[in-house]
Amino acid sequence: MSKDKFHFEIPKDNIRNEKYEKTGGGVSVERSNHKEHGLVLLTEVNELKEIEYDKRDFHYTSDIYLQIETPRGYSLKNQKQKIEHLGLEILSYSTTNKSLGTARIKKDKIEIFEEKLNEYINSQDNTGKTYFSPIEHIYTIPSENKIKSEIDVTSLTEVSIIINLFNALEKKERLAINNRIVEEIKQYTENVSFQNFTNGISSIECTIKGVFISKIASEFTTIREIKVNRTFFVENSIPAEKVPSELKVMPVQSNSTICIIDSGINRNGIFKNIVQGQILYLPAGSIDCGYNHGTFVASRCVFGDNIENCLGTYILEPYCYLLDVPVFGIDNQGKEKNPTEFELRKAIEEVVLANYKHIKVFNLSLGIPNPIANFEFSELAKLLDFLSKEYKVLFVIAAGNINRMLGPFPVDHFNHFESRIGSPAESLLGLTVGSIAKYSNPNSLSQNNFLSAFSRIGPGADMGIKPEVVAHGGNLILPYTPSPRTSTYGISSDGLNLALDVGTSHAAPIISQYAQKLFDYYPNSDPNLVKSLICHFSDKRDKHNQLTDANSKYVGFGEPNIENAIRANDHNAAFIFEGELDQENYQYISFHVPKTLACEEDSKLKIKITITYDPSVNPDNEYEYSNSRISAKLFKPSTRGFSPINISRDKYNLPWNPIIQFEKSFTRAYLTGLWDLRLRLYTRGNVDENYKQDYSVVIEIIDEKSNKNVYEDIISEFGKIYKQIEINIAA
């Protein structure tokens, strides 16, 4: 294969915009007696005011936060525009009741609201009925709705909790309210602190007896939720062979740096010239780093998947440098000290803000053992998503491990609710990594290139594909244990020898290295393109035959092929474009299919397209977490002009999920030459009308019969239009 078959860049001359007409509206709600309905609402508003005016934070905010409900059978989401016409702002929707949601209204608009309500009640034609009819009830948010069910509010035992305020609060309001809540909490405990995070979330951390929590929730209208402050974990590897005394660590290939947020990297021996710096965020009570897990993960990040080959070659070749951020420690008795979610958020935020200009890849081989739930995003995942978009960085996150057999393997095991990914793997913009096996024996639970038995699976919190990709993380043998040859290898905690382990923690750093290589090769690109290339150029991997759901639930888009992400093969070619969409226009991306792929017996045209983008997210509204989506439509030329193509199979396009991928094979009714991909941006929530969405697209042209040299044919026919992307191959 030629070494210079780099992918083609779509020129800006191939891009055009066309304005579209916006439409919208909701079903009308009928009322048999508007006056009676209005009087009920008026009573509820008066009760709401009486309760809310007595809250301890009433004088610190310009808003009243409340719960609103539409009639049974009517979705609050569909009535949003009408209700907001009255001065209310819908903040979030219930994940269990489509008629229920949280809203706010400015205190200086409550009187205007009441005036409109009285006019609705007393006017002959019930003025405003279009807007008031969708409101069934309006009342104070019940304190029990703010407290997560895992908290026992009758317990006298202390529990570590996080109190989160509404993201919609103004910055100055958050500061004042934080101080007021802290004052209140100090009546019950001195163990309290708070942080205003860059994504607008204000969190208070404290350890308090459960019996006091309901009182705090009921006294502050601006408290959005109270949840357990979960602890994150990593696991330890097993020592294996000693490295040869003659081992030589070669010079680092790239000047780039990956950040490892883990238990610390032992810089003795092998890592001496690789770790560029260390920023300590050890939990209270730690006297040193844990080293075991972090050193193993770091070794796979820089040396790759075949570290054990050094036993024969006596050579290790690191790809890049590392920044070491230890967040797991040990105490003076050697016991592990694990960080809470609050501590992790503080550490990650500070590290990203200080290093984002020169570090793009952050490896997170950590998590909690609890599975995620539908439409619930952890505070850590929300922060990762904000940092990803705001600072153009990529978090590579382990999917998490299933640490025991959950039922007869594989069906009951993977169908168990505990097999689902754990936080922070639900991060919408993060790249989540599962594990496949590369080595097996007759007692193995997985065959080569099949899903590892311990690898947690999807879907994500938005029901989208998670994990997106997989890499080698090891295999298990019966009954459910690792063995040396089917495990992965890394460097041990002393930094001097080999160790072995299994886990998605050890698959993630393989992908981190791939991502860093792509940032190096495409130096002017952002994470959207890197994610596009990784997800597009992934080889299909398998689930166990007895599992009936789609492969993507288990292994995502597959195992990335880094070489294909850089160069074309003999029978394919790829076009790449990074663009921006506004909210007023369709955007058409034109590309060309060479005439050698016309409807002929010796060739078969296939087109594969991957689009990635980075929507802003709404921390207050987990049901509508992503604020933007892109729709895509492929148009082919025919004798009757351009025709839209219906793609029903081999398609992944979940609305509001930031990855789109589809492919289509063609045998008839098309022409070669110019084709079009049409994109449109949709937004929701409080997105500014001038908001523009960055995106990346990869369009691959393939001859499925492998007879045509597609790459050379495009150069021959369209070489004046397309130029190779300049790859920084010497990174």
C-alpha positions in Angstrom: 0.0 0.0 0.0 1.3 3.4 -0.9 2.4 5.5 2.1 0.9 8.7 0.8 -2.7 7.7 0.4 -3.9 10.3 2.9 -7.6 11.2 2.9 -9.0 13.9 0.8 -10.2 17.3 2.2 -13.5 18.6 0.9 -13.0 22.1 -0.3 -15.2 25.0 0.9 -16.4 25.4 -2.7 -18.2 22.1 -2.3 -20.3 23.6 0.5 -23.6 25.6 0.0 -26.4 26.8 2.3 -30.1 27.0 1.6 -32.6 28.6 3.9 -35.5 26.5 5.2 -38.9 27.3 6.8 -39.4 26.5 10.5 -42.6 24.9 11.7 -43.9 23.9 15.1 -46.8 23.9 17.5 -48.7 21.6 20.0 -52.1 20.0 20.3 -54.7 22.2 22.0 -56.0 21.2 25.4 -59.8 21.3 25.8 -61.6 22.4 29.0 -65.3 22.0 29.8 -65.3 24.8 32.3 -62.5 27.4 32.0 -63.6 29.4 35.0 -63.6 26.5 37.4 -60.2 25.5 36.0 -58.9 29.0 36.5 -60.1 29.2 40.1 -58.3 25.9 40.9 -55.1 27.4 39.5 -55.6 30.6 41.4 -55.9 28.7 44.7 -52.7 26.7 43.8 -50.8 29.9 43.0 -51.8 31.5 46.3 -50.7 28.4 48.1 -47.4 28.4 46.1 -46.7 32.0 47.1 -47.4 31.4 50.8 -44.9 28.5 50.9 -42.2 30.0 48.7 -42.2 33.5 50.3 -41.2 31.7 53.5 -38.2 29.8 52.1 -34.8 30.7 53.5 -33.4 31.6 50.0 -36.4 33.7 48.9 -34.5 37.0 49.2 -31.4 35.7 47.4 -33.0 34.8 44.1 -35.1 36.7 41.5 -37.0 33.5 40.7 -39.6 31.1 42.1 -38.9 27.5 41.3 -42.0 25.3 41.0 -43.5 22.1 39.7 -46.0 22.2 36.8 -48.3 19.5 35.4 -50.3 19.1 32.3 -53.5 16.9 32.0 -53.0 13.1 31.8 -52.3 12.2 28.2 -50.8 15.6 27.3 -47.0 15.9 27.2 -45.6 18.9 29.0 -42.9 19.1 26.3 -45.5 19.5 23.6 -47.3 22.4 25.5 -44.0 24.2 26.4 -44.4 27.1 24.0 -48.0 27.9 25.1 -47.1 27.7 28.8 -44.0 29.8 28.5 -46.1 32.5 26.8 -47.4 33.2 30.4 -43.9 34.1 31.7 -43.0 30.6 33.0 -39.8 28.9 31.9 -39.8 25.1 31.7 -36.4 23.9 33.1 -36.8 20.1 33.0 -39.1 17.2 32.4 -39.8 14.2 34.5 -38.2 10.9 33.3 -41.2 8.9 34.6 -44.2 11.1 33.9 -44.4 13.0 30.6 -47.0 15.4 32.1 -44.7 16.6 34.9 -41.8 19.0 35.0 -39.9 21.8 36.8 -40.3 25.5 35.9 -39.5 28.9 37.2 -41.0 32.3 37.0 -39.5 35.7 37.8 -40.8 37.1 41.1 -41.5 40.4 39.4 -43.7 38.6 36.9 -45.8 36.6 39.3 -48.2 39.6 39.7 -48.6 39.8 35.9 -49.2 36.1 35.8 -52.0 36.5 38.3 -53.6 39.4 36.4 -53.7 37.2 33.3 -55.1 34.3 35.3 -57.9 36.6 36.7 -58.7 37.7 33.2 -58.9 34.1 32.1 -61.3 33.4 34.9 -63.5 36.5 34.6 -63.6 37.5 31.0 -66.5 36.3 28.9 -64.3 34.5 26.3 -61.8 33.3 28.9 -58.9 35.4 27.5 -55.7 33.4 27.5 -57.4 30.0 27.5 -54.9 28.7 24.8 -52.1 29.3 27.3 -53.7 28.4 30.6 -55.7 25.3 29.5 -52.5 23.1 29.3 -51.8 23.7 33.0 -53.4 21.1 35.2 -51.6 22.0 38.4 -48.9 24.4 39.6 -47.3 23.9 43.0 -44.2 23.9 45.2 -41.7 21.2 44.3 -42.1 18.4 46.9 -39.0 18.0 49.0 -39.1 14.3 48.5 -38.7 14.8 44.7 -35.4 16.5 45.3 -33.9 13.7 47.4 -32.6 10.6 45.5 -34.2 7.4 46.6 -31.0 5.8 47.8 -30.9 8.2 50.8 -32.6 7.0 53.9 -34.1 10.2 55.3 -35.1 8.4 58.6 -31.6 7.2 59.4 -29.5 8.5 62.3 -26.4 7.3 60.4 -24.2 9.9 58.7 -24.1 9.9 54.9 -21.9 11.8 52.5 -24.2 13.8 50.2 -24.0 16.4 47.4 -26.5 19.2 47.3 -26.8 20.7 43.8 -28.5 24.0 43.0 -30.3 24.8 39.8 -27.9 25.6 37.0 -30.3 28.4 35.9 -29.3 30.6 38.9 -27.3 33.7 38.3 -23.6 33.5 39.5 -24.1 36.1 42.2 -27.3 34.2 43.4 -25.4 30.9 43.6 -22.7 32.4 45.8 -25.2 34.0 48.3 -27.4 30.9 48.4 -24.4 28.6 48.9 -23.4 30.6 51.9 -26.9 30.5 53.3 -27.3 26.7 52.9 -23.8 26.1 54.4 -24.9 28.2 57.4 -28.0 26.0 57.8 -26.1 22.8 57.4 -23.5 23.8 60.1 -26.3 23.4 62.6 -26.0 19.7 62.0 -22.4 19.1 60.9 -19.1 20.9 60.5 -18.0 18.7 57.6 -19.3 20.9 54.8 -17.8 22.7 51.8 -19.0 24.0 48.4 -17.7 24.7 44.9 -19.0 26.7 42.0 -18.0 24.7 38.9 -17.3 26.2 35.5 -20.3 24.4 34.0 -22.6 26.6 36.2 -23.4 23.8 38.7 -23.0 24.8 42.3 -22.5 21.9 44.7 -22.3 21.6 48.4 -20.6 18.6 49.9 -21.3 17.5 53.5 -21.5 14.5 55.8 -24.8 14.6 57.7 -27.4 12.4 59.4 -30.2 11.3 57.1 -32.9 12.6 59.3 -31.9 16.2 58.7 -31.9 16.1 54.9 -35.6 16.5 54.3 -35.7 19.7 56.4 -32.9 21.2 54.3 -34.6 20.2 51.0 -37.9 21.8 52.1 -36.4 25.1 53.2 -34.6 26.1 50.0 -36.4 26.5 46.7 -33.2 26.7 44.7 -32.0 23.2 45.6 -32.4 21.0 42.5 -31.4 17.7 44.0 -29.7 15.9 46.9 -27.8 12.7 46.1 -25.1 10.4 47.6 -21.6 11.6 47.1 -20.4 8.4 45.5 -16.9 7.0 45.8 -14.8 6.0 42.8 -12.7 2.9 42.5 -9.8 1.3 40.6 -8.5 -2.2 40.9 -5.0 -3.6 41.4 -3.0 -5.7 38.9 -1.1 -8.9 39.6 2.8 -9.0 39.5 4.1 -11.1 36.6 7.6 -11.6 35.0 10.6 -9.4 35.7 11.7 -7.2 32.8 15.1 -8.1 31.2 18.0 -6.4 32.8 19.1 -5.4 29.3 15.8 -3.6 28.6 16.2 -0.3 26.7 13.5 2.3 26.8 13.7 4.2 23.5 13.3 7.9 23.1 9.7 9.2 23.1 8.3 9.4 19.5 6.0 12.4 19.9 6.3 15.7 21.8 2.6 15.5 22.8 1.3 14.6 26.3 -1.6 12.5 27.5 -3.0 13.2 31.0 -3.5 10.1 33.2 -6.0 10.7 36.0 -5.6 7.6 38.2 -3.6 6.3 41.2 -0.3 7.7 40.2 2.6 6.6 38.0 5.8 5.2 39.6 8.5 7.2 37.9 11.3 4.8 38.9 13.1 3.1 36.0 10.9 2.7 33.0 8.9 5.9 33.3 11.9 8.1 34.4 12.0 10.2 31.2 8.3 9.8 30.2 6.4 11.4 33.0 6.6 15.2 32.4 5.0 16.3 35.6 2.7 15.4 38.5 -0.2 17.2 40.0 -1.4 15.6 43.3 -5.1 15.5 44.3 -4.9 12.7 46.9 -7.9 12.1 49.2 -7.6 13.3 52.8 -5.6 10.9 54.9 -3.4 9.7 52.1 0.4 9.6 52.7 1.3 8.5 49.1 -0.1 7.5 45.7 -1.5 4.0 45.1 0.7 3.5 42.0 -0.5 0.0 41.1 -3.4 0.8 38.7 -2.1 4.1 37.5 1.3 2.7 36.5 -0.3 -0.2 34.6 -2.7 2.1 32.8 0.0 4.6 31.9 2.2 1.8 30.5 -0.5 0.7 28.1 -1.1 4.3 27.1 2.5 4.9 26.0 3.7 1.4 25.0 0.5 -0.1 23.6 -1.0 -3.5 23.8 2.0 -5.8 23.4 4.3 -4.7 26.3 5.2 -8.4 27.0 7.1 -8.5 23.7 9.9 -6.7 25.5 10.8 -10.1 27.1 12.1 -11.1 23.7 13.1 -7.8 22.1 14.5 -6.1 25.2 13.0 -2.8 23.9 10.1 -0.6 24.9 9.1 2.3 22.6 7.0 5.0 24.2 4.7 7.0 21.9 4.3 10.2 23.9 4.8 11.9 27.3 2.5 11.7 30.3 1.1 14.1 32.9 0.4 12.2 36.1 -2.6 13.3 38.2 -3.0 10.9 41.1 -6.4 11.0 42.7 -6.3 7.6 44.5 -4.0 7.2 47.5 -3.0 5.0 50.4 -3.0 5.8 54.2 -0.3 5.1 56.7 -1.5 1.5 57.1 -1.4 0.8 53.3 -5.2 1.0 52.9 -6.6 2.5 49.8 -8.1 6.0 49.9 -10.6 6.6 47.1 -11.9 10.0 45.9 -15.5 11.0 46.0 -17.3 12.4 43.0 -17.0 15.9 44.4 -13.3 15.6 44.9 -12.8 14.2 41.3 -14.8 17.0 39.8 -12.6 19.6 41.5 -9.4 17.9 40.5 -10.4 17.3 36.8 -11.7 20.8 36.4 -8.5 22.4 37.7 -6.2 20.1 35.7 -8.1 20.8 32.4 -8.2 24.5 32.9 -4.5 24.6 33.6 -3.5 22.3 30.7 -6.0 22.3 27.9 -3.9 24.4 25.6 -1.2 21.7 25.2 -3.0 18.5 26.4 -6.0 17.2 24.4 -6.4 13.6 25.7 -7.4 12.8 29.3 -7.6 9.1 30.2 -10.2 8.1 32.9 -9.8 4.4 33.7 -12.0 4.8 36.8 -15.6 4.6 37.8 -18.2 3.5 40.3 -19.7 0.0 40.4 -23.3 1.1 40.1 -25.0 1.0 36.7 -26.3 4.2 35.2 -30.1 4.8 34.7 -32.1 6.1 31.8 -31.9 9.8 31.4 -29.7 10.3 34.5 -26.3 11.9 34.1 -23.8 12.1 37.0 -22.4 15.5 38.0 -19.0 14.3 36.9 -20.3 13.4 33.4 -22.0 16.8 33.1 -18.7 18.5 34.0 -16.8 16.3 31.5 -19.3 17.3 28.8 -18.9 21.0 29.5 -15.1 20.8 29.6 -15.1 18.8 26.4 -17.0 21.4 24.4 -15.6 24.6 26.1 -11.9 23.6 25.9 -11.9 21.2 23.0 -10.5 18.2 24.8 -11.3 14.5 24.7 -12.0 12.3 27.7 -11.4 8.6 27.0 -13.4 6.7 29.6 -13.4 3.1 30.6 -16.9 1.5 30.4 -16.5 -0.3 33.7 -16.2 -3.9 34.8 -18.7 -6.6 35.8 -16.9 -8.0 38.8 -18.9 -11.2 39.2 -21.0 -13.6 37.2 -24.5 -12.1 37.1 -26.3 -15.2 35.9 -25.9 -18.0 33.4 -23.4 -16.9 30.8 -23.8 -15.1 28.5 -27.5 -14.3 28.2 -28.6 -13.8 31.8 -25.2 -12.3 32.6 -25.4 -9.5 30.1 -29.2 -9.1 30.4 -28.7 -8.2 34.1 -29.2 -4.5 35.0 -25.8 -4.5 36.7 -24.1 -5.2 33.3 -24.7 -1.6 32.2 -22.0 1.0 32.1 -21.1 3.0 35.2 -20.4 6.6 35.8 -18.7 8.6 34.3 -18.9 6.5 31.1 -22.3 8.0 30.3 -20.6 11.3 29.4 -22.2 12.3 26.1 -19.1 13.8 24.6 -16.6 11.5 26.1 -15.3 8.5 24.2 -16.3 5.4 26.2 -14.3 2.2 25.7 -15.3 -1.4 26.3 -13.2 -4.6 26.1 -12.7 -7.5 23.7 -10.6 -10.6 24.1 -7.4 -11.1 22.0 -6.3 -14.4 23.5 -8.3 -17.5 24.4 -8.1 -21.1 25.4 -10.7 -24.0 25.7 -11.8 -22.6 29.1 -12.2 -19.0 28.0 -15.6 -17.3 28.3 -14.9 -15.3 25.1 -13.4 -16.1 21.7 -10.8 -13.8 20.1 -12.3 -10.5 19.0 -15.5 -11.1 21.1 -16.8 -9.0 23.9 -15.0 -9.7 27.2 -17.2 -11.2 29.8 -16.4 -8.4 32.3 -17.0 -5.5 29.9 -20.0 -3.4 30.8 -22.4 -2.6 28.0 -24.9 0.0 26.8 -27.1 1.8 26.2 -26.0 5.2 27.4 -28.1 7.5 29.6 -29.7 9.0 26.5 -30.3 5.4 25.1 -27.5 5.9 22.6 -24.4 3.8 21.8 -22.1 3.3 24.7 -19.4 2.2 24.7 -18.6 3.7 21.3 -15.5 1.5 20.7 -13.7 -1.5 22.1 -10.0 -2.5 22.5 -8.1 -5.4 24.0 -8.8 -5.5 27.8 -8.3 -9.2 28.4 -10.4 -12.4 28.8 -11.7 -14.6 31.6 -11.8 -18.3 32.0 -14.3 -20.5 33.8 -15.7 -20.0 36.3 -15.0 -16.2 36.1 -11.3 -15.7 36.7 -8.3 -14.2 34.8 -5.4 -16.3 33.6 -1.9 -15.1 32.6 -2.0 -15.7 28.8 -5.6 -14.4 28.3 -4.9 -11.2 30.3 -3.4 -7.9 29.3 0.2 -6.9 30.3 1.5 -3.7 31.7 4.1 -2.3 34.0 3.9 -3.1 37.8 3.4 -0.7 40.6 7.2 -0.5 41.3 7.7 0.8 37.7 10.3 -1.9 37.1 8.6 -5.2 36.2 5.6 -6.6 34.3 2.2 -7.2 35.7 -1.1 -8.6 34.3 -4.7 -7.7 34.7 -8.0 -7.6 32.9 -10.5 -4.7 32.6 -11.9 -2.0 30.5 -9.4 0.2 32.4 -6.7 -1.4 30.3 -8.6 -1.1 27.0 -9.2 2.7 27.4 -5.5 3.7 27.3 -5.1 1.9 24.0 -7.7 4.2 22.6 -6.2 7.2 24.3 -3.0 6.6 22.4 -4.9 6.2 19.1 -6.7 9.5 19.8 -3.4 11.3 20.6 -1.9 10.0 17.4 -4.8 11.5 15.4 -4.5 14.8 17.2 -0.8 14.7 16.2 -1.5 13.7 12.6 -4.3 16.2 12.2 -2.8 19.1 14.3 -5.4 21.7 13.4 -8.5 19.6 14.1 -10.7 19.4 17.2 -12.1 16.3 19.0 -15.1 16.1 16.6 -12.8 14.9 13.8 -10.8 12.6 16.1 -14.0 10.9 17.2 -15.3 10.7 13.6 -12.1 9.0 12.5 -12.0 6.6 15.4 -15.7 5.6 15.1 -15.7 5.5 11.3 -12.6 3.4 10.8 -13.5 0.8 13.4 -13.5 -2.9 12.5 -16.6 -4.8 13.5 -16.3 -6.9 16.6 -18.6 -9.7 17.9 -20.9 -10.4 20.8 -21.7 -13.9 21.9 -24.0 -15.7 19.5 -26.7 -16.3 22.1 -27.2 -12.5 22.6 -30.0 -11.2 20.4 -29.6 -7.4 20.6 -27.6 -5.5 18.0 -23.8 -5.7 18.2 -23.6 -2.0 18.9 -25.1 -2.4 22.4 -22.1 -4.5 23.3 -19.2 -3.4 21.2 -20.3 -0.1 19.8 -18.8 0.7 16.4 -16.0 -1.8 16.9 -12.3 -1.8 17.3 -10.5 1.3 15.8 -8.1 0.7 13.0 -5.7 3.6 13.4 -3.9 2.9 10.0 -7.2 3.2 8.1 -7.9 6.5 9.9 -4.8 7.9 8.4 -4.6 6.3 4.9 -6.8 4.8 2.3 -6.5 1.3 1.0 -6.6 0.2 -2.7 -10.3 0.0 -3.0 -11.6 2.9 -0.9 -11.2 6.7 -0.5 -12.4 9.0 2.2 -13.4 12.7 2.1 -13.2 14.7 5.3 -14.7 18.1 6.2 -15.0 20.1 9.4 -17.7 22.7 9.3 -20.3 24.8 11.2 -24.1 24.8 11.0 -26.4 27.7 11.8 -30.1 27.5 12.7 -31.4 29.0 9.5 -30.0 27.0 6.7 -29.6 23.5 5.3 -26.0 22.9 4.5 -25.1 20.8 1.5 -21.8 19.0 1.3 -20.9 17.9 -2.2 -18.5 15.0 -3.0 -17.8 12.9 -6.1 -18.1 9.3 -7.0 -15.7 8.2 -9.9 -17.2 6.9 -13.1 -15.3 3.6 -12.5 -18.0 2.8 -9.9 -20.9 3.1 -12.3 -23.5 0.4 -12.3 -21.3 -2.4 -13.6 -20.8 -6.0 -12.9 -17.2 -5.7 -11.9 -17.8 -3.1 -9.1 -20.3 -2.4 -6.4 -20.6 1.1 -4.8 -20.9 1.5 -1.1 -21.0 4.8 0.7 -20.3 5.0 4.5 -20.7 8.3 6.4 -19.9 9.3 10.0 -20.9 12.7 11.5 -19.8 13.8 15.0 -20.6 17.0 16.8 -20.4 18.5 20.3 -23.7 19.9 21.5 -24.0 22.0 24.5 -25.8 20.3 27.4 -28.5 21.3 29.9 -27.4 20.2 33.4 -30.9 21.0 34.8 -32.8 18.9 32.2 -31.5 15.4 32.0 -34.4 14.2 29.9 -33.5 16.7 27.2 -29.8 16.8 28.1 -28.4 17.5 24.7 -29.3 21.0 23.3 -28.7 20.3 19.6 -29.0 17.6 17.0 -28.1 17.3 13.4 -30.2 15.6 10.8 -28.6 14.1 7.7 -29.9 13.1 4.3 -27.9 11.6 1.4 -28.9 12.6 -2.2 -27.8 10.7 -5.3 -27.8 11.8 -8.9 -30.1 10.0 -11.3 -31.6 10.6 -14.7 -34.4 12.6 -13.0 -32.1 14.8 -11.0 -31.1 14.5 -7.4 -33.1 12.0 -5.3 -33.1 11.5 -1.5 -31.9 8.0 -0.4 -33.9 6.0 2.1 -31.5 4.2 4.5 -33.4 1.7 6.7 -30.5 -0.7 7.6 -27.0 -0.1 8.8 -28.0 3.2 10.2 -27.3 4.8 13.6 -29.1 8.2 14.0 -30.5 8.6 17.5 -31.9 12.2 17.7 -29.8 14.4 20.0 -27.0 11.9 20.2 -23.7 13.5 18.9 -22.8 10.6 16.5 -24.5 9.7 13.3 -23.3 6.8 11.1 -24.9 5.1 8.1 -23.9 3.2 5.1 -25.6 2.1 1.9 -24.7 -0.3 -1.0 -25.9 0.6 -4.5 -26.5 -1.7 -7.4 -28.8 0.4 -9.7 -30.6 3.7 -10.3 -27.8 6.1 -9.7 -25.2 8.1 -11.6 -21.6 8.8 -10.8 -20.2 12.3 -10.4 -21.5 14.8 -7.9 -23.5 13.6 -4.8 -24.8 15.6 -1.9 -25.0 15.2 1.9 -27.6 17.6 3.4 -27.3 18.6 7.1 -29.7 20.6 9.3 -29.2 21.8 12.8 -32.1 21.7 15.4 -31.8 23.2 18.9 -33.9 23.1 22.1 -33.7 24.6 25.6 -32.3 28.0 26.2 -29.9 28.0 23.2 -29.1 31.4 21.8 -30.6 32.1 18.4 -27.2 32.8 17.0 -25.7 29.5 18.3 -23.7 27.6 15.7 -22.8 24.0 15.9 -19.3 22.6 15.0 -19.2 19.2 13.3 -17.0 16.8 11.4 -17.9 14.4 8.7 -16.1 11.4 7.1 -17.5 10.2 3.7 -16.0 7.0 2.5 -16.4 5.6 -1.1 -15.9 1.9 -1.3 -15.8 -0.8 -4.1 -17.2 -3.8 -2.3 -16.0 -6.1 -5.0 -12.4 -4.9 -4.5 -11.7 -4.5 -8.2 -11.4 -0.7 -8.6 -8.6 1.5 -7.3 -11.0 4.1 -5.9 -8.4 6.4 -4.5 -6.4 6.7 -7.8 -9.6 7.0 -9.8 -10.7 10.0 -7.8 -7.3 11.6 -8.3 -7.5 10.9 -12.0 -11.0 12.2 -12.5 -11.3 14.9 -9.8 -7.7 15.7 -8.8 -8.2 19.4 -9.4 -11.0 19.5 -6.8 -9.6 17.4 -4.0 -6.3 17.7 -2.2 -4.8 15.3 0.3 -5.0 16.5 3.9 -1.6 17.4 5.1 -0.7 14.8 7.8 1.9 15.5 10.4 3.2 12.0 10.2 6.4 12.8 11.9 4.6 13.9 15.1 
